[in-house]
Amino acid sequence: MAETTSKTSFIALMVLVSLAFLWLMLPYYGAILWATILAILFQPVQARLTVALGGRAGIAAAISMALCICIVVLPAAVFFAALARQASDAYVSISSHALDFEGVWERIRAALPHRVVELLSSFDVPALANFQTQLTGFLERATQTIARQAYLLGQGTAQFAIGVGVALYLLFFLFRDGTTIAARIRRASPLSDHHTDRLLRAFVAVMKATVKGSIIIAMIQGSIGGVTFWLLDIQAPLLWGALMTLLAMVPAVGAGLVWAPVAIYLLAMGDYTRGAILLIVGTFLISLIDNLLRPTLVGKGARMPDYLVLVSTLGGLSVLGVNGFVLGPLIAALFIAVWSLYIEDRARAD
């Protein structure tokens, strides 16, 4: 009896201490998450460097961390600084009503056959003046949000720098001691070895698939779109490229929500060359990137149904913010893995 009471008390204490530790780490969960992601993605590099350096894991970890800084951290810092500037410029342009949507609609009506115009009139299509007001108001609110977030980021530079420092500091030890940490997690897990290994494999597979299959592919699509906008001399190409990247990460949405309306706008304004180029690049390059790269970058074992990816991504975004792009599908994948193990155990028991 005393032994049972002691064991129960110890388990309760362990749960309380673990919850308190998680609560303490909560302000930096984003830094911990991205340090873990980078450690998983760059693990093959770390392993090769360790072998090449004769087992000096510490030196290999320092080199791997330097590579992460050069490949990920510094380009991201430059990108967000430039993005904040272009968001501010776009806000000024939109606030001054530089875009004449009503004029564009009149050009489209003039180019349409008379029967099509009559058909549209029979459906009582609302006046474009109202549409312009509503759309301009939406764009103003969107750019205000971006500008406000950029301002808050500037105000919280110290906190952001601390978060990056925590991520890089943790990343070094994940590189150096990652194998040992994974072994300790397996030993400490209250689950069976089979269940623990299955869940850890699902965690790593989905983490890689989410980053490679969603973020990297979306960044490629956004980069192509941004460069195309820049070459075509369209205002704020970096801002539009970032927006295409974000939309490309959401299943069933895609970057076409940006480049297609812009191409239609250019064609309606009589700029047929730039409109046609953007339409061709968007249709035959940006839209095909996902189909060309996803089979190579995403393992088949890490895939989930598209509807589940969509719902978990949107749910993650609404609850967890930007980190929800990764955590949403990850939680959904672990949910599937846990219930799959339960079903398998029930089947074996029967």
C-alpha positions as CSV (number, residue, x, y, z in Angstrom):
1,M,0.0,0.0,0.0
2,A,2.8,2.4,1.0
3,E,4.7,1.5,-2.2
4,T,1.6,2.2,-4.3
5,T,1.0,5.5,-2.6
6,S,4.6,6.5,-3.1
7,K,4.6,5.6,-6.7
8,T,1.3,7.5,-7.3
9,S,2.7,10.6,-5.5
10,F,5.9,10.5,-7.6
11,I,3.9,10.2,-10.9
12,A,1.7,13.2,-9.8
13,L,4.7,15.2,-8.9
14,M,6.4,14.3,-12.2
15,V,3.3,15.5,-14.1
16,L,3.0,18.7,-12.1
17,V,6.7,19.5,-12.6
18,S,6.5,18.7,-16.3
19,L,3.5,21.0,-16.7
20,A,5.3,23.8,-14.8
21,F,8.3,23.4,-17.1
22,L,6.2,23.5,-20.2
23,W,4.5,26.7,-18.9
24,L,7.9,28.2,-18.2
25,M,9.1,27.4,-21.8
26,L,5.9,28.6,-23.4
27,P,7.1,32.2,-24.3
28,Y,9.9,30.6,-26.4
29,Y,8.1,27.6,-27.9
30,G,8.5,29.1,-31.3
31,A,12.3,29.3,-30.9
32,I,12.3,25.7,-29.6
33,L,10.1,24.6,-32.5
34,W,12.3,26.1,-35.2
35,A,15.5,24.9,-33.6
36,T,14.1,21.4,-33.6
37,I,13.0,21.8,-37.3
38,L,16.5,23.0,-38.3
39,A,18.2,20.3,-36.3
40,I,16.1,17.6,-38.1
41,L,16.6,19.1,-41.6
42,F,20.3,19.6,-41.2
43,Q,20.9,16.3,-39.3
44,P,22.4,14.6,-42.4
45,V,24.9,17.4,-42.8
46,Q,25.8,17.2,-39.1
47,A,26.3,13.4,-39.4
48,R,28.6,13.7,-42.4
49,L,30.6,16.5,-40.8
50,T,31.0,14.5,-37.6
51,V,32.4,11.5,-39.6
52,A,34.7,13.8,-41.7
53,L,36.1,15.5,-38.5
54,G,36.9,12.2,-36.9
55,G,34.0,12.1,-34.4
56,R,34.4,15.7,-33.2
57,A,30.7,16.4,-32.8
58,G,31.1,19.8,-31.1
59,I,33.1,21.2,-34.0
60,A,30.7,19.7,-36.5
61,A,27.8,21.2,-34.6
62,A,29.4,24.7,-34.7
63,I,29.9,24.4,-38.5
64,S,26.3,23.1,-39.0
65,M,25.0,26.0,-37.0
66,A,27.0,28.5,-39.0
67,L,25.5,27.0,-42.2
68,C,22.0,27.4,-40.7
69,I,22.8,31.1,-40.0
70,C,24.1,31.8,-43.5
71,I,21.4,29.8,-45.3
72,V,18.3,30.6,-43.2
73,V,18.7,33.3,-40.5
74,L,20.5,36.1,-42.3
75,P,18.5,35.8,-45.6
76,A,15.3,35.8,-43.5
77,A,16.3,38.9,-41.6
78,V,17.1,40.8,-44.9
79,F,13.9,39.6,-46.4
80,F,11.6,40.8,-43.6
81,A,13.4,44.2,-43.4
82,A,12.8,44.7,-47.2
83,L,9.2,43.4,-46.9
84,A,8.4,45.9,-44.2
85,R,9.6,48.8,-46.4
86,Q,7.5,47.5,-49.4
87,A,4.5,47.0,-47.3
88,S,4.7,50.6,-46.2
89,D,5.0,51.8,-49.8
90,A,2.1,49.7,-50.9
91,Y,-0.1,51.1,-48.1
92,V,0.7,54.6,-49.3
93,S,-0.2,53.7,-52.9
94,I,-3.5,52.0,-51.9
95,S,-4.5,54.8,-49.5
96,S,-4.1,57.3,-52.3
97,H,-6.4,55.3,-54.5
98,A,-3.8,54.9,-57.2
99,L,-5.6,51.8,-58.6
100,D,-8.6,52.7,-60.6
101,F,-10.7,49.5,-60.4
102,E,-13.8,51.2,-61.9
103,G,-11.8,52.3,-64.9
104,V,-10.5,48.7,-65.3
105,W,-14.1,47.4,-65.2
106,E,-15.2,49.9,-67.8
107,R,-12.3,48.7,-70.1
108,I,-13.4,45.1,-69.6
109,R,-17.0,46.0,-70.4
110,A,-15.9,47.8,-73.5
111,A,-13.9,44.8,-74.7
112,L,-16.8,42.3,-74.1
113,P,-19.3,41.4,-76.8
114,H,-22.6,43.3,-76.6
115,R,-24.6,40.1,-75.7
116,V,-22.2,39.4,-72.8
117,V,-22.7,42.9,-71.5
118,E,-26.4,42.5,-71.7
119,L,-26.2,39.2,-69.9
120,L,-24.2,40.7,-67.1
121,S,-26.7,43.5,-66.8
122,S,-29.5,41.1,-66.4
123,F,-27.8,39.6,-63.4
124,D,-27.7,43.0,-61.8
125,V,-23.9,43.1,-61.3
126,P,-23.2,45.7,-58.6
127,A,-21.5,48.9,-59.6
128,L,-17.8,48.9,-59.6
129,A,-17.6,52.0,-57.5
130,N,-18.9,50.0,-54.5
131,F,-16.5,47.2,-55.4
132,Q,-13.6,49.5,-55.6
133,T,-14.5,51.0,-52.2
134,Q,-14.8,47.6,-50.6
135,L,-11.7,46.2,-52.2
136,T,-9.6,49.3,-51.4
137,G,-10.9,49.2,-47.8
138,F,-9.8,45.5,-47.5
139,L,-6.4,46.2,-49.0
140,E,-5.9,49.2,-46.7
141,R,-6.8,47.0,-43.7
142,A,-4.5,44.3,-44.8
143,T,-1.5,46.6,-45.4
144,Q,-2.3,48.3,-42.1
145,T,-2.0,45.0,-40.4
146,I,1.3,44.2,-42.1
147,A,2.6,47.7,-41.2
148,R,1.4,47.3,-37.6
149,Q,3.1,43.9,-37.3
150,A,6.3,45.3,-38.7
151,Y,6.1,48.2,-36.2
152,L,5.5,45.8,-33.3
153,L,8.4,43.6,-34.6
154,G,10.6,46.7,-34.5
155,Q,9.4,47.6,-31.0
156,G,10.1,44.0,-29.9
157,T,13.5,43.8,-31.5
158,A,15.1,42.9,-28.1
159,Q,12.6,40.1,-27.5
160,F,13.0,38.8,-31.1
161,A,16.8,38.8,-30.8
162,I,16.5,36.8,-27.6
163,G,14.3,34.3,-29.3
164,V,16.8,33.9,-32.2
165,G,19.6,33.6,-29.6
166,V,17.7,30.9,-27.7
167,A,17.0,29.0,-31.0
168,L,20.6,29.1,-32.1
169,Y,22.0,28.2,-28.7
170,L,19.5,25.2,-28.5
171,L,20.3,24.3,-32.1
172,F,24.0,23.8,-31.2
173,F,23.2,21.2,-28.5
174,L,20.6,19.5,-30.7
175,F,23.3,19.1,-33.4
176,R,25.9,17.9,-30.9
177,D,23.7,15.7,-28.6
178,G,20.7,14.9,-30.8
179,T,21.3,11.2,-30.9
180,T,21.7,11.0,-27.1
181,I,18.5,13.2,-26.6
182,A,16.5,10.9,-28.9
183,A,17.7,7.8,-27.0
184,R,16.7,9.4,-23.6
185,I,13.3,10.2,-25.0
186,R,12.8,6.6,-26.0
187,R,13.9,5.4,-22.5
188,A,11.8,7.9,-20.7
189,S,8.6,7.3,-22.7
190,P,5.9,5.5,-20.7
191,L,4.8,3.9,-24.0
192,S,6.1,0.6,-25.4
193,D,9.2,0.7,-27.6
194,H,7.1,-0.1,-30.6
195,H,4.6,2.8,-29.9
196,T,7.4,5.2,-29.1
197,D,9.4,4.5,-32.2
198,R,6.3,4.7,-34.4
199,L,5.3,8.1,-33.0
200,L,8.9,9.4,-33.2
201,R,9.1,8.3,-36.8
202,A,5.7,10.0,-37.6
203,F,7.0,13.2,-35.9
204,V,10.2,13.4,-37.9
205,A,8.5,12.4,-41.2
206,V,5.7,14.9,-40.9
207,M,8.1,17.6,-39.8
208,K,10.3,17.1,-42.9
209,A,7.3,16.7,-45.2
210,T,5.7,19.9,-43.9
211,V,8.8,22.0,-44.3
212,K,9.9,20.4,-47.6
213,G,6.5,19.9,-49.1
214,S,4.8,23.1,-48.0
215,I,7.3,25.8,-46.9
216,I,10.1,25.1,-49.4
217,I,7.8,24.6,-52.4
218,A,5.8,27.7,-51.4
219,M,9.0,29.7,-51.1
220,I,10.0,28.6,-54.6
221,Q,6.6,29.5,-56.0
222,G,6.7,32.9,-54.2
223,S,10.2,33.6,-55.4
224,I,9.4,32.9,-59.0
225,G,6.3,35.1,-58.7
226,G,8.2,37.9,-57.0
227,V,11.1,37.8,-59.5
228,T,8.5,37.8,-62.4
229,F,6.8,40.9,-60.9
230,W,10.2,42.6,-60.5
231,L,11.2,41.9,-64.1
232,L,7.8,43.1,-65.3
233,D,8.3,46.3,-63.2
234,I,5.2,45.7,-61.0
235,Q,5.1,47.7,-57.8
236,A,6.1,46.0,-54.5
237,P,7.3,42.6,-56.0
238,L,8.7,41.4,-52.7
239,L,5.4,42.0,-51.0
240,W,3.4,40.2,-53.7
241,G,6.0,37.4,-53.6
242,A,5.6,37.0,-49.9
243,L,1.8,36.9,-50.3
244,M,2.1,34.2,-52.9
245,T,4.3,32.2,-50.6
246,L,1.8,32.4,-47.8
247,L,-1.1,31.5,-50.0
248,A,0.8,28.6,-51.6
249,M,1.3,27.1,-48.2
250,V,-2.4,26.8,-47.6
251,P,-3.9,23.7,-49.4
252,A,-6.6,24.3,-52.0
253,V,-5.7,28.0,-52.2
254,G,-2.4,28.7,-54.1
255,A,-0.5,31.6,-55.4
256,G,-2.9,32.0,-58.3
257,L,-5.0,34.2,-56.1
258,V,-2.3,36.8,-56.5
259,W,-0.8,36.5,-60.0
260,A,-4.1,35.7,-61.9
261,P,-5.9,38.9,-60.8
262,V,-2.8,41.0,-61.6
263,A,-2.5,39.4,-65.0
264,I,-6.2,40.1,-65.7
265,Y,-5.7,43.7,-64.5
266,L,-2.8,44.2,-66.9
267,L,-4.7,42.8,-69.8
268,A,-7.7,44.9,-69.0
269,M,-5.5,48.0,-68.9
270,G,-4.3,47.2,-72.4
271,D,-0.8,46.1,-71.2
272,Y,-1.0,42.9,-73.3
273,T,2.7,42.1,-73.2
274,R,3.2,42.1,-69.5
275,G,-0.2,40.5,-68.9
276,A,0.5,37.7,-71.3
277,I,4.0,37.1,-69.8
278,L,2.6,36.9,-66.3
279,L,-0.2,34.6,-67.4
280,I,2.2,32.2,-69.1
281,V,4.6,32.2,-66.2
282,G,1.8,31.7,-63.7
283,T,0.1,29.0,-65.6
284,F,3.1,27.0,-66.9
285,L,5.7,27.6,-64.2
286,I,4.3,28.7,-60.8
287,S,1.3,26.4,-60.9
288,L,3.3,23.4,-62.0
289,I,6.0,23.7,-59.4
290,D,4.0,21.9,-56.8
291,N,3.3,18.9,-59.0
292,L,6.9,18.7,-60.2
293,L,8.7,19.0,-56.8
294,R,6.3,17.5,-54.2
295,P,6.9,13.9,-55.3
296,T,10.6,14.4,-54.9
297,L,10.6,16.4,-51.6
298,V,7.8,14.7,-49.8
299,G,8.0,11.1,-48.8
300,K,4.9,9.0,-49.5
301,G,4.7,7.7,-45.9
302,A,4.3,11.3,-44.6
303,R,1.3,12.2,-46.7
304,M,-2.2,12.9,-45.3
305,P,-5.5,13.4,-47.1
306,D,-5.7,16.9,-48.6
307,Y,-8.8,17.8,-46.6
308,L,-7.1,16.9,-43.4
309,V,-4.0,19.0,-44.3
310,L,-6.3,21.9,-45.2
311,V,-8.3,21.8,-42.0
312,S,-5.3,21.3,-39.7
313,T,-3.3,24.0,-41.4
314,L,-6.1,26.6,-41.1
315,G,-6.8,25.5,-37.6
316,G,-3.1,25.8,-36.7
317,L,-3.0,29.2,-38.2
318,S,-6.0,30.5,-36.3
319,V,-4.9,29.0,-32.9
320,L,-1.1,29.2,-33.1
321,G,-0.3,31.9,-35.7
322,V,2.5,31.4,-38.2
323,N,3.9,28.4,-36.3
324,G,0.6,26.7,-37.0
325,F,1.8,26.0,-40.5
326,V,4.0,23.3,-39.0
327,L,2.2,22.4,-35.7
328,G,-1.3,22.0,-37.3
329,P,-0.4,19.2,-39.7
330,L,2.0,17.7,-37.1
331,I,-0.8,17.4,-34.5
332,A,-3.1,15.9,-37.1
333,A,-0.4,13.4,-38.1
334,L,0.2,12.4,-34.5
335,F,-3.6,12.1,-34.0
336,I,-3.7,9.7,-37.0
337,A,-0.7,7.7,-35.7
338,V,-2.0,7.3,-32.2
339,W,-5.4,6.1,-33.4
340,S,-3.8,3.8,-36.0
341,L,-1.8,2.2,-33.2
342,Y,-4.9,1.8,-31.1
343,I,-6.8,0.1,-33.9
344,E,-3.8,-2.2,-34.6
345,D,-3.6,-3.2,-30.9
346,R,-7.3,-3.9,-30.8
347,A,-7.1,-6.0,-34.0
348,R,-4.2,-8.0,-32.5
349,A,-6.2,-8.5,-29.2
350,D,-9.2,-9.7,-31.0
